[in-house]
């Protein structure tokens, strides 16, 4: 099995997405000075939860007829019985680990879990062409960012404005990532359900993506040229780099459409905070 095949398998298993959430949360926990304490139990629960959400979402998708033709959906359909069993085990393990978390984090997690449950219910009850899919990308971005930054922020009594700005940058990156994915799906001709890009007029998804990178660049400059700690500046630079990778994918989109490179590279940007640890 070649390297590319291994990477694709890891992506289809949603392991890169879960690992990205863990690394981002761990890096955010080190704010503001790079010496913050990392709650490894919370990171483990977040990792398991993100994997569970993405996997169950795919498993619910493949229960619909016809089964979506994308490789990741076909992979989940082929191993659906096994993945349902593993998902049940992961849910139990995450529940047990949650008992060892601080109460504020448990409370935050319960609230977020209810919102995620309602979101999954909404998405999987919608007709494939429903205009409610306009909400899917922004909601997903906010939920993903909330899980990552909730782990860091619920452990802090006072959150500096610089850290709040970094969290805003992260939300924008997550949204940029999802808009790009939506747009790439429309270009691939393999769109199995409506998404934000397919429901908006031509040119608007591109405009949104460039407005987002513009906002991220402004925040980066503002953070970089004000009185901030070195670790906060490095964090801001990392987030700018994450966003620029997404811009590169859009710039040379025919190359990244091949073998769905845009997906594992686009999700791979959330592994970049590794160097901050």
C-alpha positions as CSV (number, residue, x, y, z in Angstrom):
1,X,0.0,0.0,0.0
2,X,1.5,3.3,-1.1
3,X,1.8,6.5,0.9
4,X,-1.0,8.2,-0.9
5,X,-3.3,5.2,-0.3
6,X,-2.5,5.2,3.4
7,X,-3.2,8.9,3.6
8,X,-6.5,8.4,1.9
9,X,-7.5,5.6,4.2
10,X,-6.6,7.7,7.3
11,X,-8.7,10.5,5.9
12,X,-11.7,8.2,5.1
13,X,-11.4,7.0,8.7
14,X,-11.7,10.6,9.9
15,X,-8.5,10.2,11.9
16,X,-6.8,13.3,10.4
17,X,-9.8,15.5,11.4
18,X,-9.8,14.2,15.0
19,X,-6.0,14.6,15.3
20,X,-6.3,18.1,13.9
21,X,-8.8,19.1,16.6
22,X,-6.6,17.6,19.3
23,X,-3.5,19.4,18.2
24,X,-5.3,22.7,17.8
25,X,-6.9,22.4,21.2
26,X,-3.6,21.5,22.8
27,X,-1.9,24.5,21.2
28,X,-4.7,26.8,22.3
29,X,-4.4,25.5,25.8
30,X,-0.8,26.7,25.9
31,X,-1.9,30.3,25.4
32,X,-1.1,33.1,26.2
33,X,2.6,32.5,26.9
34,X,3.2,29.0,25.6
35,X,3.3,27.6,29.1
36,X,-0.4,26.9,29.7
37,X,-1.4,23.6,31.2
38,X,-2.8,21.0,28.7
39,X,-5.6,18.9,30.1
40,X,-4.8,15.6,28.3
41,X,-8.1,14.0,29.4
42,X,-10.0,16.8,27.8
43,X,-8.0,16.5,24.6
44,X,-8.7,12.7,24.6
45,X,-12.5,13.3,25.0
46,X,-12.4,16.0,22.2
47,X,-10.5,13.7,19.9
48,X,-13.0,10.8,20.4
49,X,-16.0,13.1,20.1
50,X,-14.8,14.7,16.9
51,X,-14.1,11.3,15.4
52,X,-17.6,10.1,16.6
53,X,-19.4,13.1,15.1
54,X,-17.8,12.8,11.7
55,X,-18.1,9.0,11.5
56,X,-21.8,8.9,12.6
57,X,-22.6,11.7,10.2
58,X,-21.1,9.6,7.3
59,X,-22.9,6.5,8.6
60,X,-26.2,8.3,8.6
61,X,-25.5,9.6,5.1
62,X,-25.0,6.1,3.7
63,X,-28.4,4.9,5.2
64,X,-30.1,7.1,2.6
65,X,-30.8,5.7,-0.9
66,X,-29.1,6.0,-3.2
67,X,-25.8,5.9,-1.3
68,X,-23.6,8.9,-2.1
69,X,-21.0,7.9,-4.7
70,X,-18.0,9.7,-3.0
71,X,-15.1,7.4,-2.0
72,X,-15.5,8.3,1.7
73,X,-19.2,7.4,1.7
74,X,-18.6,4.2,-0.2
75,X,-15.9,3.3,2.4
76,X,-18.3,3.9,5.3
77,X,-21.0,2.0,3.5
78,X,-18.7,-1.0,3.0
79,X,-17.7,-1.1,6.7
80,X,-20.9,0.3,8.2
81,X,-21.6,-2.6,10.6
82,X,-18.1,-2.4,12.0
83,X,-18.1,1.4,12.3
84,X,-21.4,1.4,14.2
85,X,-20.0,-1.0,16.7
86,X,-16.7,1.0,17.0
87,X,-18.7,4.2,17.4
88,X,-20.7,2.7,20.3
89,X,-17.5,1.7,22.0
90,X,-15.9,5.2,21.4
91,X,-19.1,6.9,22.8
92,X,-18.8,4.8,26.0
93,X,-15.1,5.5,26.4
94,X,-15.7,9.2,25.8
95,X,-18.5,9.1,28.4
96,X,-16.2,7.4,31.0
97,X,-13.4,9.9,30.5
98,X,-15.8,12.8,30.7
99,X,-16.4,11.9,34.4
100,X,-12.7,12.9,35.1
101,X,-13.1,16.4,33.6
102,X,-13.6,19.7,35.6
103,X,-17.2,20.6,36.1
104,X,-17.1,23.7,33.9
105,X,-15.8,21.7,31.0
106,X,-18.4,19.0,31.6
107,X,-21.2,21.6,31.5
108,X,-19.8,23.1,28.3
109,X,-19.5,19.7,26.7
110,X,-23.0,18.8,27.6
111,X,-24.4,22.0,26.1
112,X,-22.3,21.5,22.9
113,X,-23.4,17.8,22.7
114,X,-27.0,18.8,22.7
115,X,-26.4,21.4,19.9
116,X,-24.4,18.8,17.9
117,X,-27.2,16.2,18.3
118,X,-29.8,18.7,17.1
119,X,-27.6,19.7,14.2
120,X,-27.1,16.0,13.1
121,X,-30.8,15.4,13.4
122,X,-31.6,18.5,11.3
123,X,-29.0,17.7,8.5
124,X,-30.1,14.1,8.2
125,X,-33.8,15.0,8.0
126,X,-33.4,17.5,5.3
127,X,-34.1,16.8,1.6
128,X,-31.0,16.7,-0.5
129,X,-31.9,19.9,-2.2
130,X,-33.1,21.8,0.8
131,X,-32.0,25.5,1.1
132,X,-31.4,24.8,4.8
133,X,-28.1,23.4,3.7
134,X,-27.0,27.1,3.6
135,X,-26.6,26.8,7.4
136,X,-24.5,23.6,7.3
137,X,-21.1,25.1,6.7
138,X,-21.3,28.1,9.2
139,X,-22.9,25.8,11.9
140,X,-20.2,23.1,11.4
141,X,-17.4,25.7,11.6
142,X,-18.8,27.2,14.8
143,X,-19.3,23.8,16.4
144,X,-15.8,22.6,15.5
145,X,-14.2,25.8,16.7
146,X,-16.3,25.7,19.9
147,X,-15.1,22.3,20.7
148,X,-11.4,23.2,20.1
149,X,-11.4,26.5,22.0
150,X,-13.8,25.4,24.7
151,X,-11.2,23.0,25.9
152,X,-8.7,25.9,26.3
153,X,-11.0,28.7,27.4
154,X,-13.0,26.9,30.1
155,X,-9.7,26.4,32.0
156,X,-9.0,30.2,32.0
157,X,-10.4,32.7,34.4
158,X,-9.4,35.7,32.3
159,X,-9.2,35.4,28.5
160,X,-6.9,38.1,26.9
161,X,-8.3,39.9,23.9
162,X,-5.4,38.5,21.8
163,X,-6.5,35.0,22.6
164,X,-10.1,35.9,21.7
165,X,-8.9,37.3,18.3
166,X,-7.0,34.1,17.7
167,X,-10.2,32.2,18.3
168,X,-12.0,34.4,15.8
169,X,-9.3,33.7,13.3
170,X,-9.8,30.0,13.9
171,X,-13.6,30.2,13.3
172,X,-12.9,32.0,10.0
173,X,-10.4,29.4,8.9
174,X,-12.9,26.6,9.7
175,X,-15.6,28.4,7.7
176,X,-13.1,29.1,4.8
177,X,-12.2,25.4,4.8
178,X,-15.9,24.3,4.5
179,X,-16.8,26.9,1.8
180,X,-13.8,25.7,-0.2
181,X,-14.9,22.1,0.2
182,X,-18.4,23.0,-0.9
183,X,-17.1,24.8,-3.9
184,X,-14.7,22.0,-4.9
185,X,-17.6,19.5,-4.6
186,X,-19.6,21.5,-7.1
187,X,-16.6,21.6,-9.5
188,X,-16.1,17.8,-9.2
189,X,-19.5,17.0,-10.5
190,X,-20.0,14.5,-7.7
191,X,-22.2,16.6,-5.5
192,X,-24.7,14.3,-3.7
193,X,-26.6,17.0,-1.8
194,X,-27.0,20.7,-1.8
195,X,-24.3,22.7,-0.1
196,X,-23.5,26.4,0.4
197,X,-21.6,26.8,-2.9
198,X,-24.3,25.1,-5.0
199,X,-27.1,27.2,-3.4
200,X,-25.4,30.6,-4.0
201,X,-24.9,32.5,-7.2
202,X,-21.7,31.9,-9.1
203,X,-18.8,34.0,-7.7
204,X,-20.2,34.4,-4.2
205,X,-18.4,31.5,-2.7
206,X,-15.1,32.9,-4.1
207,X,-16.0,36.3,-2.7
208,X,-16.7,34.8,0.7
209,X,-13.4,33.0,0.7
210,X,-11.4,36.1,-0.2
211,X,-13.3,38.2,2.4
212,X,-12.4,35.6,5.0
213,X,-8.6,35.6,4.1
214,X,-8.8,39.4,4.1
215,X,-10.3,39.4,7.6
216,X,-7.7,36.8,8.8
217,X,-4.8,38.9,7.4
218,X,-6.1,42.1,9.1
219,X,-6.4,40.3,12.5
220,X,-2.9,38.8,11.9
221,X,-1.4,42.2,11.3
222,X,-3.3,43.7,14.2
223,X,-2.0,41.0,16.6
224,X,1.5,41.1,15.2
225,X,2.1,44.8,15.5
226,X,0.6,45.3,19.0
227,X,1.9,44.3,22.4
228,X,1.6,40.6,22.3
229,X,3.5,37.7,23.7
230,X,5.9,35.8,21.3
231,X,3.7,32.6,21.5
232,X,0.6,34.5,20.5
233,X,2.4,36.0,17.5
234,X,3.6,32.5,16.4
235,X,0.0,31.2,16.9
236,X,-1.3,34.0,14.7
237,X,1.3,33.3,12.0
238,X,0.3,29.6,12.0
239,X,-3.3,30.5,11.5
240,X,-2.4,32.8,8.6
241,X,-0.4,29.9,7.0
242,X,-3.4,27.6,7.4
243,X,-5.6,30.0,5.6
244,X,-3.0,30.6,2.8
245,X,-2.9,26.8,2.1
246,X,-6.7,26.9,1.5
247,X,-6.1,29.9,-0.9
248,X,-3.5,27.8,-2.8
249,X,-6.0,24.9,-3.1
250,X,-8.5,27.3,-4.7
251,X,-5.8,28.8,-7.0
252,X,-4.8,25.5,-8.5
253,X,-8.1,23.6,-8.0
254,X,-7.8,21.2,-10.9
255,X,-4.7,19.7,-9.4
256,X,-6.3,19.3,-6.0
257,X,-9.5,17.8,-7.4
258,X,-7.5,14.8,-8.5
259,X,-8.1,11.9,-6.0
260,X,-9.8,14.5,-3.7
261,X,-6.4,15.9,-2.7
262,X,-8.2,19.0,-1.5
263,X,-9.9,17.1,1.3
264,X,-6.9,15.5,3.0
265,X,-4.7,18.5,2.4
266,X,-7.5,20.9,3.4
267,X,-8.2,19.0,6.6
268,X,-4.5,18.5,7.1
269,X,-4.0,22.3,7.8
270,X,-5.4,21.7,11.3
271,X,-2.3,19.5,12.0
272,X,0.0,22.6,11.5
273,X,-0.3,23.8,15.2
274,X,1.9,20.7,16.0
275,X,5.0,22.9,15.9
276,X,3.5,25.1,18.6
277,X,3.6,22.3,21.2
